[in-house]
Amino acid sequence: MSDELDFRMTDLEERLASADGAKVRSDILNKLTASGENISKKINTGLPPEEFEKAQVVYQGLAAAHEIMSVFPVEKQK
């Protein structure tokens, strides 16, 4: 790919494109999983309706981020 087309907008994209990209992605996936499990436990123990709705939105966001990060291209470690 030409340098002109190799554009990244965020620090995260830069980190994922680095030589440590696979580890960066793995660390992020682990954090997303742990956060999702934490929210899920709170949902399952029972929350007031307003907090329950917020927790569901956060959980869905974490799941979506995990799905995207799972397929995001990274630099393979050499």
Rosetta constraint file for C-alpha pairs under 8 A:
AtomPair CA 1 CA 5 HARMONIC 6.49 0.50
AtomPair CA 1 CA 6 HARMONIC 6.61 0.50
AtomPair CA 2 CA 6 HARMONIC 6.44 0.50
AtomPair CA 3 CA 7 HARMONIC 7.74 0.50
AtomPair CA 8 CA 13 HARMONIC 5.81 0.50
AtomPair CA 8 CA 14 HARMONIC 6.40 0.50
AtomPair CA 9 CA 13 HARMONIC 6.84 0.50
AtomPair CA 10 CA 14 HARMONIC 6.51 0.50
AtomPair CA 11 CA 15 HARMONIC 6.19 0.50
AtomPair CA 12 CA 16 HARMONIC 6.12 0.50
AtomPair CA 13 CA 17 HARMONIC 6.13 0.50
AtomPair CA 14 CA 18 HARMONIC 6.29 0.50
AtomPair CA 15 CA 20 HARMONIC 7.29 0.50
AtomPair CA 15 CA 21 HARMONIC 5.96 0.50
AtomPair CA 15 CA 24 HARMONIC 6.89 0.50
AtomPair CA 16 CA 20 HARMONIC 7.10 0.50
AtomPair CA 16 CA 21 HARMONIC 3.94 0.50
AtomPair CA 16 CA 22 HARMONIC 6.98 0.50
AtomPair CA 16 CA 24 HARMONIC 6.18 0.50
AtomPair CA 16 CA 25 HARMONIC 6.61 0.50
AtomPair CA 16 CA 73 HARMONIC 7.69 0.50
AtomPair CA 16 CA 74 HARMONIC 5.21 0.50
AtomPair CA 16 CA 75 HARMONIC 6.67 0.50
AtomPair CA 17 CA 21 HARMONIC 5.43 0.50
AtomPair CA 17 CA 73 HARMONIC 7.92 0.50
AtomPair CA 17 CA 74 HARMONIC 5.41 0.50
AtomPair CA 17 CA 75 HARMONIC 5.18 0.50
AtomPair CA 18 CA 74 HARMONIC 7.73 0.50
AtomPair CA 18 CA 75 HARMONIC 6.02 0.50
AtomPair CA 19 CA 75 HARMONIC 5.69 0.50
AtomPair CA 19 CA 76 HARMONIC 6.77 0.50
AtomPair CA 19 CA 77 HARMONIC 5.80 0.50
AtomPair CA 19 CA 78 HARMONIC 7.59 0.50
AtomPair CA 20 CA 24 HARMONIC 6.20 0.50
AtomPair CA 20 CA 75 HARMONIC 7.00 0.50
AtomPair CA 20 CA 76 HARMONIC 7.54 0.50
AtomPair CA 20 CA 77 HARMONIC 6.26 0.50
AtomPair CA 21 CA 25 HARMONIC 6.12 0.50
AtomPair CA 21 CA 74 HARMONIC 5.05 0.50
AtomPair CA 21 CA 75 HARMONIC 5.04 0.50
AtomPair CA 21 CA 76 HARMONIC 6.67 0.50
AtomPair CA 21 CA 77 HARMONIC 7.41 0.50
AtomPair CA 22 CA 26 HARMONIC 6.15 0.50
AtomPair CA 22 CA 74 HARMONIC 5.76 0.50
AtomPair CA 22 CA 75 HARMONIC 6.27 0.50
AtomPair CA 22 CA 76 HARMONIC 5.82 0.50
AtomPair CA 22 CA 77 HARMONIC 6.59 0.50
AtomPair CA 23 CA 27 HARMONIC 6.06 0.50
AtomPair CA 24 CA 28 HARMONIC 6.23 0.50
AtomPair CA 25 CA 29 HARMONIC 6.08 0.50
AtomPair CA 25 CA 69 HARMONIC 6.87 0.50
AtomPair CA 25 CA 70 HARMONIC 7.77 0.50
AtomPair CA 25 CA 74 HARMONIC 7.52 0.50
AtomPair CA 26 CA 30 HARMONIC 6.16 0.50
AtomPair CA 27 CA 31 HARMONIC 6.30 0.50
AtomPair CA 28 CA 32 HARMONIC 6.13 0.50
AtomPair CA 28 CA 69 HARMONIC 7.90 0.50
AtomPair CA 29 CA 33 HARMONIC 6.05 0.50
AtomPair CA 29 CA 66 HARMONIC 6.07 0.50
AtomPair CA 29 CA 69 HARMONIC 6.95 0.50
AtomPair CA 29 CA 70 HARMONIC 7.28 0.50
AtomPair CA 30 CA 34 HARMONIC 6.12 0.50
AtomPair CA 31 CA 35 HARMONIC 6.02 0.50
AtomPair CA 32 CA 36 HARMONIC 6.01 0.50
AtomPair CA 32 CA 62 HARMONIC 6.04 0.50
AtomPair CA 32 CA 63 HARMONIC 7.69 0.50
AtomPair CA 32 CA 65 HARMONIC 7.57 0.50
AtomPair CA 32 CA 66 HARMONIC 6.20 0.50
AtomPair CA 33 CA 37 HARMONIC 6.15 0.50
AtomPair CA 33 CA 62 HARMONIC 7.90 0.50
AtomPair CA 33 CA 66 HARMONIC 7.46 0.50
AtomPair CA 34 CA 38 HARMONIC 6.19 0.50
AtomPair CA 35 CA 39 HARMONIC 6.25 0.50
AtomPair CA 35 CA 62 HARMONIC 7.54 0.50
AtomPair CA 36 CA 40 HARMONIC 5.99 0.50
AtomPair CA 36 CA 59 HARMONIC 5.77 0.50
AtomPair CA 36 CA 62 HARMONIC 6.14 0.50
AtomPair CA 36 CA 63 HARMONIC 7.16 0.50
AtomPair CA 37 CA 41 HARMONIC 6.17 0.50
AtomPair CA 38 CA 42 HARMONIC 6.49 0.50
AtomPair CA 39 CA 43 HARMONIC 6.20 0.50
AtomPair CA 39 CA 55 HARMONIC 6.47 0.50
AtomPair CA 39 CA 58 HARMONIC 7.76 0.50
AtomPair CA 39 CA 59 HARMONIC 6.30 0.50
AtomPair CA 40 CA 44 HARMONIC 6.10 0.50
AtomPair CA 40 CA 59 HARMONIC 7.11 0.50
AtomPair CA 41 CA 45 HARMONIC 6.18 0.50
AtomPair CA 42 CA 46 HARMONIC 6.56 0.50
AtomPair CA 42 CA 47 HARMONIC 7.09 0.50
AtomPair CA 43 CA 47 HARMONIC 6.23 0.50
AtomPair CA 43 CA 52 HARMONIC 6.35 0.50
AtomPair CA 43 CA 55 HARMONIC 6.77 0.50
AtomPair CA 43 CA 56 HARMONIC 7.56 0.50
AtomPair CA 46 CA 52 HARMONIC 7.65 0.50
AtomPair CA 47 CA 51 HARMONIC 5.94 0.50
AtomPair CA 47 CA 52 HARMONIC 5.23 0.50
AtomPair CA 48 CA 52 HARMONIC 5.91 0.50
AtomPair CA 49 CA 53 HARMONIC 6.25 0.50
AtomPair CA 50 CA 54 HARMONIC 6.53 0.50
AtomPair CA 51 CA 55 HARMONIC 5.98 0.50
AtomPair CA 52 CA 56 HARMONIC 6.15 0.50
AtomPair CA 53 CA 57 HARMONIC 6.40 0.50
AtomPair CA 54 CA 58 HARMONIC 6.26 0.50
AtomPair CA 55 CA 59 HARMONIC 6.02 0.50
AtomPair CA 56 CA 60 HARMONIC 6.09 0.50
AtomPair CA 57 CA 61 HARMONIC 6.13 0.50
AtomPair CA 58 CA 62 HARMONIC 6.17 0.50
AtomPair CA 59 CA 63 HARMONIC 6.19 0.50
AtomPair CA 60 CA 64 HARMONIC 6.15 0.50
AtomPair CA 61 CA 65 HARMONIC 6.11 0.50
AtomPair CA 62 CA 66 HARMONIC 6.08 0.50
AtomPair CA 63 CA 67 HARMONIC 6.21 0.50
AtomPair CA 64 CA 68 HARMONIC 6.26 0.50
AtomPair CA 65 CA 69 HARMONIC 5.97 0.50
AtomPair CA 66 CA 70 HARMONIC 5.94 0.50
AtomPair CA 67 CA 71 HARMONIC 6.92 0.50
AtomPair CA 68 CA 72 HARMONIC 6.12 0.50
